[in-house]
Amino acid sequence: MTISLEAWRAGGTTFVHRGHPIFHCVEGDGDALVLLHGFPTASWDWAKLWPALTARYRCYAADFIGLGWSAKPRPYRYTIADQADLVETMLAIHGVARYRVLAHDYGDTVAQELIARDPTGARVVSVVLLNGGLFPEAHRAVPTQRLLAGPLGPLAARFVGRGALARSFRRIFGRATPPSEVELDGYAALLEHNGGRLVLPALLGYLAERIALRERWVGALVATPVPLRFVVGAADPISGAHMAARYRELVPNPDVVELASIGHYPQVEAPDAVLGAVLAHFEEKGVRGN
């Protein structure tokens, strides 16, 4: 990573959401850009893009509740709507009225909820989505996710250590762009922080939410006036080329950038290509964000 995990944590602060401390990083000048990370990682996912993005935008990146350096309460009702509330709380604290969005994986679904709450595009002015389960019928959860989301999830979660995490990540990254040992160490540390593995089954309720709320979240993508771009690592077995194909079927005037041989974490595997696609979209759709 361009920024070490330790440096990332040192550069962040906390705010309070429903009585719980939430870690976030804020840096840069210009229009507001909100970065929404994936599962089961954290805002550190954006470290390779952060210097270039903060040179152009005022960037806001929080660890969702239950993940990263944020609180991981048990019991707690983890929902996508609650994570969207968390984002809106962060933005209200910082006085942000209008903003761009860059999202990945779990963060894509949070972005869909934010878009659904803003049908005219009064607040969300431009969006780039990376690999994620935008359409539940096209999403291919890995076996570990299915196990953790099922009845045996609380038991299985106790055995999700660095080894299991590393095996899962190596399967979903591109063959030519595997995660480094430093990255794997970081992902494991973020997961282990404050007993994070134990909240994984509750967090994975988002898989069922995507099905139950498909009309709302897919409908948001189909109907929004907000400019969208989908940047996808095509080799991703979870939400790669097959998700891009479904996106082209359902979203009007689809803007899709496929990255051949790249897997599920394009911002980590191919940061320069992702940065180029993101900046081109935001600059072409040059609406003032704040």
N, C-alpha and C positions, 0 to 999 in steps of 0.2 A: 504494500500500500504506500502511496505517496506520503501519507500522514500515519504515523504509528498509532496503535490503539491507545497507548498511554498519552500521547500528545493530543489525540482526539478527545479523550476524556478530560484532560486538563484544560482544554479550550471551551468546554461546555459549562452550562449552569442549569439550575432546575427551576421549574415553576410547579404550581400545585393544581392537580386535576382530581376532583372528587376526594380531596383530602390526602392524595398520594403525590410524592415527588416524582416529577417527570424530567428526565434529562433532555437537554436540547442544545444545539449549537446555532449561533447566529453570527453572521459575518458578511461584510461587503457593503457596497453602496449601490443605489439605483433601484429599479423596480423590484418588487417582491417576488421571490421564487421559493416555493415550498417543495421540499423533497420528502417523499414518502417511501420508506424502506419496506423490505419483504420479510417473510417468515422463514426461518426462525432467527434472523440476524438482527441488525440494528442500523442506526444512522451512519455508522462507520462504513457501511457499504458505499457511501458516496465519497470516500476520502480521495480517490484518484481523480475525481472530477472537481472536487471542492475548490482548489486554487483558481482554476480557470473560470468556474461559475461565479465565485465571489469577486472576481475582478470585474464582472459585468452586472451582477445583481446583488441585492440584499437577500441572502439565503437563510432559510429557516429549516432546520432538520431536527426533528424530535425522535427519540426512541419511544415507540408505542408502549403503552402500559402492558406489562407482562413480558417485555423484551428488553434486551440490552441493559443499560444502566438505569432504566426507569424502575419504579416500584413493581413488584410482582405479587400482589395480594392474593391470599387464599383464605376463604373462598371469595370469588369475584365473578360478576357476570360479564365476561369478555364478549363484546359484540363489535361489529364494524361501525354501527351507529355511534357507539361510545368512543371509538377511536377517532371518528370524524368530529365528535364533540371536543375531544382532546385537541385536535388540530385547530378548531375554531377558537378554543380557549387561548391557545398559544398566540394566535393571530390577534385576538382582541387585546391581550396583554401588551403586544407590541404595536398596537394601533394600525394594523394592516387592514385595509378595506378591499383591495383588489390585488390579485396575485396570479402568477403562472404556477403550474404544477408539473413536476417530474416525478413519476412514480414507478414502482417495480413490485411485481408479485402481489403479496398481501396489500401493499400500498396501492396497487391498481384498484382493488375493490373499495378501499377507503376513498380514492379519487372518484370512483363511480358514484359513491354516496354523496360526496361533496357536489358533484355535477348535478345529481338528482335534486339536491336542495336549492339549486341555483338555475332554474330552467331557462332564464333569459340571458345568462352569462353576465350578470351584473357584478359578480365578485370574481368568479373563475374566468380568466380571460384567454388562456391558452394552455394546452395540456400535451405532454409527451408521456406515453405509457411504454414501459419495457415489459419483458416477458411476465405474464401473469394470467390468472384464470378468469379472463373477461367473460367467457361464455362457459358455464359449467358443463355443458354437454361435450365440450372439446377439451376440458381439463383432464389430465392424466396424472392423478396423485401418485406419488411414489409409495411403495409398500409400507415404509415406516410411518408415513402420514396416515394411511388407512388404519394401521394398527393402533396408533395413538388416538385416533378419532373414535375408535370403537370401544366396546365394553371393557376390554383389557387395557385400555389406554393408561389409567392411573398406575397400574402395575408395570407396564412396559416402559413408562416414562422414567422409572428409577434406573433403567439400564441404558439410557441414551447418553453415553459419555463421548469422549473425543473420538474414540475408534469408530463408533457407529455413525457419528456426525461426519467424519472424514470419508467413510465409505459412501454415504449418501451424496456428499458434495462432489466426489470424484465421478459419480455416475451422471450427474446433471450438468457438469461443466463440459465444454468442448474437449475432445481428445487432445487437441494441440494447445489448449489453454487451461490446463488443470490448476486448481488452487494451490498456492504455495504453502509450505509448512507454517510460515508466519501467519498467513491468512487463516489456516485451519486452527492454529493455536488461538488466534483472536476470536474466531467464531465460537470455539469451545469456551473460552473465558467469559464471553458475553452470555452464553447459554447458562453457564454454571453460576453466574453472579446471583446472589440472593435466592438460591434454590430454583432457578428458572426452569429446569427440566420438569419440575412438578406441576407447572401451570400449562405445559404444552397441550394436554388433552382439552382443557377448557378453552384455550386459544383456538384450537382446531375446529371449534364450533363454526368457524367461518365457512367451512366446506358445505355444511348443511344450509347455512344462511344464503350462500350463493344460489342454491337451488330454490329455496323458499322465496327469495326476493329477486329472482331472475328478471321478472317483468320490470321491476323498478330499476335495476342496475343496468340491464341490457338496454332497456328503453331509454335510459339517460344517454347512453352513447349514440343511439340511433337518432334521438330527437334534438340533441343539444346544438345550439348555434356556435358553440365554442370550437375553435380550430383544434383538431386532434391529429396527432401523429403516433403511430405504433411502430416502435423500433424493436425488432425481435431477433434474438439469437436463434437461427433456424434449426440448429442441431439439438436444441433443448428437447428432451423427451417428455417434459411436463407440459410445456406451452409454447412450443417452437413453431415450425412451419405449418403444422396442422391448425394451430390457433390463428396464425396469419391468414390461412385460407378461410377460416370461419369469419374472421374480421372483414375480409373482402366481400363475403356473401351478405353480411348484415348491415354494415355501416355505410351510409351514403358517401359517395366520393371518397373512398378509403385512401388514406395516405399511409403507406406501409413501407418501412425500410427494413429489408431482411439482411442479416449479417451471416453469411455462409460459414459453417463450421464452428460458430460460436454457440455456447450453451445457455444455461438458464440465468447466468449473472453477467450480462453483456457489459455493464458498467465496470465490472472488475476484470473481465476477460479481454475486452476491446475498448478501453476507455477513450482512446482518440477517435475511433469511429463513432462511438455514442455521442461524444461531445460535439463532433461535427454535425451529426443529425439533429441534435437538440438545439444547438445555436442557430442552425439554418432555419429550423421551424419557428423558433421564437423571434428571430429577426425578420423573417418574411411576414409573420403575423405580428407586426410591431405595435401592439396595443399597450398603452401605458398601464402598468400593473398596480400602481399604488399612488 
